[in-house]
Amino acid sequence: MNKKTQMDFARAGIATKELKIVAKEEGMPESELMALVATGQAVIPANILHKALHPYGIGKGLRTKINVNLGISGDCADYRAEMEKVHLAEKFGAEAVMDLSNYGKTHEFRSKLIASSPAMIGTVPVYDAIGYLEKDLKDITAQDFLKVVRSHAEEGVDFMTIHAGLNRRAADIFLRERRQMNIVSRGGSLLFAWMKMTGNENPFYEHYDELLDILHEYDVTVSLGDALRPGSIADATDASQIAELTELGSLTKRAWERGVQVLVEGPGHMAMDEIAANMKLEKRLCHGAPFYVLGPLVTDIAPGYDHITSAIGGAIAAANGADFLCYVTPAEHLRLPDLGDVKEGIIASKIAAHAADLAKGIKGARDADFKISEARRKLDWDEIFRCSLDEEKARTYFESVPPKDRHSCSMCGKMCAVRTMNRILEGLDAELNSGDQNEGKEAAQK
């Protein structure tokens, strides 16, 4: 069907409509973005069948993007609730949504999602294989797995997580070295179990060229999954993780040779002092491909607060080269997240992404901070709310304990430093103990 991908067009010196949109929104010359896409340092996931898509770029010199995971499970099969999460993700500016449904027939939900959502849509086909094929895991064939990949591509999915790096060599290292949490990747555990039960090589590794043909046909970006990502602080940067990362570097080059765009996925759980080195290692081993990270979660002790442990790690990771953050909610490790959990996860991830963009000096990143600080200096509360990441929450907090006047908030009252400085620099007295009538007279005089 499709003879050229975004990478193919960029290599031919052709600016696609998607590339033009991304370049304009990022404030980057089209020629510069084209060079990044041509060399694989940036990607524009854009399945040719996703007509509702608003294209985004991920990679070097671009704003850090975030992804929201959702989808049903056997214990929570409410597609309407999942679609509400999609709308929430769009409201707060998440650039990508991954449907990780792992129960029943997921085609109808995904079709509606792709038909209506402007976000980049991602999936993990191996999750869907059992329900789609109605087979036990050990009875699924390599061609069956590829059949599911083609089905998702035909539906319009923009990027797919494929755990192709967990081959026999990487699996042998995992078995030899052992680790505290074994394999915590859902897709990775399924493939490892399939390999052990059938005695076969990882089907996505063995048939990688055939996989790439399918992805190229629809211009689906391959997100090379980290099946051996660390699931605890103790397992970070171990032999298993690095062995798989080495394989992912080789798979990245093979995909580029076929004109397929690549994301590389990363950890996981990791102490703060290891994050920067891991980001640099990935960029070196995977030839500068954009890095997509889950967290990293910087401690294991905070179930119920892992949106915070993840945001800390995500900010450090992105400041040191990661390009794409997968959100984590307070429900991580505990349950399927509800709407409130999703909001908390999105906001935490957006904060991490923006903080990293400030650190990286991304063009225009400081504009929003300057604007809200100007409003704060003027004590223009309505403008402060409008500039806030979560306007509703900021307004609700302010109005829950309203000040006597809007020249301060209820925390400092007339001792507000901003109010004091504004009055002094305007030639007025601080007036900390006088009645409100004095301020009223001064306002009338002005």
Long-range contacts (C-beta under 8 A, 24 or more apart in sequence): 1-48, 1-217, 1-218, 2-48, 2-216, 2-217, 2-218, 2-219, 4-219, 4-259, 5-216, 5-219, 5-259, 5-260, 5-261, 6-37, 6-43, 6-44, 6-46, 6-219, 6-261, 7-37, 7-38, 7-40, 7-43, 7-256, 7-259, 7-260, 7-261, 8-259, 10-34, 10-35, 10-37, 10-38, 11-38, 11-259, 16-44, 18-44, 18-46, 18-53, 18-55, 19-44, 19-55, 19-57, 21-54, 21-55, 22-55, 22-56, 22-57, 22-62, 23-57, 26-57, 26-61, 26-62, 26-63, 26-363, 27-363, 27-364, 28-61, 28-62, 28-363, 32-61, 33-57, 36-60, 36-61, 37-261, 39-288, 40-252, 40-256, 40-261, 40-262, 40-287, 40-288, 40-289, 41-288, 41-289, 41-290, 42-290, 43-221, 43-261, 43-262, 43-263, 43-290, 44-261, 45-96, 45-120, 45-122, 45-158, 45-159, 45-220, 45-221, 45-261, 45-263, 46-120, 46-158, 46-219, 47-121, 47-153, 47-156, 47-157, 47-158, 47-218, 47-219, 47-220, 48-218, 48-219, 49-114, 49-154, 49-155, 49-156, 49-218, 50-114, 50-121, 50-156, 50-157, 50-158, 51-115, 51-156, 52-114, 52-115, 52-116, 52-117, 52-118, 53-118, 53-119, 53-120, 53-158, 54-118, 54-119, 56-95, 56-96, 56-120, 58-263, 58-290, 58-292, 58-323, 58-324, 59-290, 59-323, 60-288, 60-290, 60-323, 61-362, 62-323, 62-362, 63-353, 63-357, 63-362, 63-365, 64-318, 64-322, 64-323, 64-324, 64-325, 64-352, 64-353, 64-354, 64-356, 64-357, 64-360, 64-362, 65-95, 65-96, 65-323, 65-324, 65-325, 65-353, 66-94, 66-95, 66-96, 66-324, 66-325, 66-326, 66-327, 66-346, 66-349, 66-350, 66-353, 67-94, 67-95, 67-96, 67-97, 67-98, 67-120, 67-122, 67-292, 67-324, 67-325, 67-326, 67-327, 68-94, 68-96, 68-97, 68-98, 68-327, 68-342, 68-345, 68-346, 69-97, 69-98, 69-100, 69-326, 69-327, 70-97, 70-98, 70-99, 70-100, 70-337, 70-342, 71-98, 71-99, 71-100, 71-101, 71-102, 71-106, 72-101, 72-102, 72-103, 72-104, 72-106, 72-109, 72-336, 73-101, 73-102, 73-103, 73-336, 74-102, 74-103, 75-336, 76-336, 77-103, 77-104, 79-108, 79-109, 81-338, 81-339, 82-109, 83-109, 83-112, 83-113, 84-339, 85-337, 85-339, 85-342, 86-113, 86-117, 86-119, 88-339, 88-342, 88-343, 88-346, 89-119, 89-342, 89-346, 90-117, 90-118, 90-119, 92-343, 92-346, 92-347, 92-350, 92-389, 92-390, 93-350, 94-119, 94-327, 94-346, 94-349, 94-350, 95-119, 95-120, 96-120, 96-121, 96-122, 96-158, 96-159, 96-324, 97-121, 97-122, 98-122, 98-123, 98-124, 98-161, 98-326, 99-123, 100-124, 100-127, 101-127, 101-128, 102-127, 102-128, 102-130, 102-131, 102-186, 103-131, 104-131, 105-131, 105-132, 106-131, 106-132, 107-132, 107-151, 107-155, 110-152, 110-155, 110-157, 111-155, 114-155, 114-156, 114-157, 115-156, 120-158, 120-159, 121-156, 121-157, 121-158, 121-159, 122-157, 122-158, 122-159, 122-160, 122-161, 122-223, 123-152, 123-157, 123-160, 123-161, 124-160, 124-161, 124-186, 124-187, 124-225, 125-149, 125-151, 125-152, 125-160, 125-162, 126-163, 126-187, 126-190, 126-191, 127-186, 127-187, 127-190, 128-152, 137-190, 137-193, 137-194, 137-197, 138-194, 138-197, 138-198, 140-194, 141-203, 142-200, 142-203, 142-206, 142-207, 145-203, 145-204, 146-203, 146-207, 146-210, 146-211, 146-214, 149-211, 149-214, 149-215, 150-214, 152-220, 153-214, 153-215, 153-217, 153-218, 153-220, 154-218, 156-218, 157-220, 158-220, 158-221, 159-220, 159-221, 159-222, 159-223, 159-263, 160-215, 160-220, 160-221, 160-222, 160-223, 161-187, 161-223, 161-224, 161-225, 161-265, 162-204, 162-211, 162-222, 162-223, 162-224, 162-225, 163-187, 163-188, 163-191, 163-202, 163-204, 163-224, 163-225, 163-226, 163-227, 164-202, 164-204, 164-205, 164-208, 164-211, 164-224, 164-225, 164-247, 164-248, 164-251, 165-205, 165-224, 165-225, 165-226, 165-227, 165-228, 165-244, 165-245, 165-247, 165-248, 165-251, 166-191, 166-192, 166-195, 166-202, 166-205, 166-227, 166-228, 166-244, 166-247, 167-201, 167-202, 167-205, 167-247, 168-195, 168-201, 168-202, 169-243, 169-247, 170-227, 170-228, 170-240, 170-243, 170-244, 170-247, 171-195, 173-239, 173-240, 173-243, 174-228, 174-240, 174-243, 177-238, 177-239, 177-240, 179-230, 179-234, 179-235, 179-238, 179-240, 180-231, 180-232, 180-234, 180-235, 181-230, 181-231, 181-232, 181-234, 181-235, 181-269, 182-231, 183-227, 183-228, 183-231, 184-229, 184-230, 184-231, 184-268, 185-225, 185-226, 185-227, 185-228, 185-229, 187-225, 187-227, 188-225, 188-226, 188-227, 188-228, 188-229, 189-227, 191-227, 192-227, 205-247, 205-251, 208-251, 208-254, 209-254, 209-258, 212-254, 212-255, 212-258, 212-260, 213-258, 215-255, 215-260, 216-258, 216-259, 216-260, 219-261, 220-260, 221-260, 221-261, 221-262, 221-263, 222-255, 222-260, 222-261, 222-262, 222-263, 223-262, 223-263, 223-264, 223-265, 223-292, 224-248, 224-251, 224-252, 224-262, 224-263, 224-264, 224-265, 225-265, 226-264, 226-265, 226-266, 226-267, 226-268, 229-265, 229-266, 229-267, 229-268, 229-294, 230-267, 230-268, 230-269, 230-270, 231-268, 231-269, 232-269, 232-300, 233-269, 233-270, 233-271, 233-299, 233-300, 235-268, 235-269, 236-267, 236-268, 236-269, 236-270, 236-271, 236-274, 236-278, 236-296, 237-270, 237-274, 237-277, 237-278, 241-267, 241-268, 242-281, 245-281, 245-282, 245-285, 245-286, 246-285, 248-285, 248-286, 249-285, 249-286, 249-287, 252-286, 252-287, 252-289, 253-287, 262-286, 262-289, 262-290, 263-289, 263-290, 263-291, 263-292, 263-324, 264-289, 264-290, 264-291, 264-292, 265-291, 265-292, 265-293, 265-294, 266-291, 266-292, 266-293, 266-294, 266-296, 266-317, 266-322, 267-293, 267-294, 267-295, 267-296, 268-293, 268-294, 268-295, 268-296, 268-297, 269-295, 269-296, 269-297, 269-300, 270-295, 270-296, 270-297, 270-298, 270-313, 271-298, 271-299, 272-298, 272-312, 272-313, 272-316, 275-313, 275-316, 275-317, 275-320, 276-316, 276-320, 278-317, 279-317, 279-320, 279-321, 279-322, 280-320, 280-321, 282-321, 283-321, 290-323, 290-324, 291-317, 291-321, 291-322, 291-323, 291-324, 292-322, 292-323, 292-324, 292-325, 292-326, 293-317, 293-318, 293-322, 293-324, 293-325, 293-326, 294-326, 294-328, 295-326, 295-328, 297-328, 297-332, 303-332, 303-333, 303-334, 304-330, 304-334, 305-330, 306-330, 306-332, 306-333, 307-332, 307-341, 307-344, 307-345, 307-348, 307-349, 308-348, 310-345, 310-348, 310-349, 310-352, 311-348, 311-349, 311-351, 311-352, 312-352, 314-349, 314-352, 314-353, 314-356, 315-351, 315-352, 315-353, 315-355, 315-356, 315-359, 317-356, 318-352, 318-353, 318-355, 318-356, 318-357, 318-360, 319-355, 319-356, 319-359, 319-360, 322-356, 325-349, 325-352, 325-353, 347-389, 347-390, 350-389, 351-389, 354-389, 376-418, 377-418, 377-422, 378-422, 379-406, 379-407, 379-408, 379-416, 379-418, 379-419, 379-422, 381-406, 404-436, 405-436, 405-439, 407-439
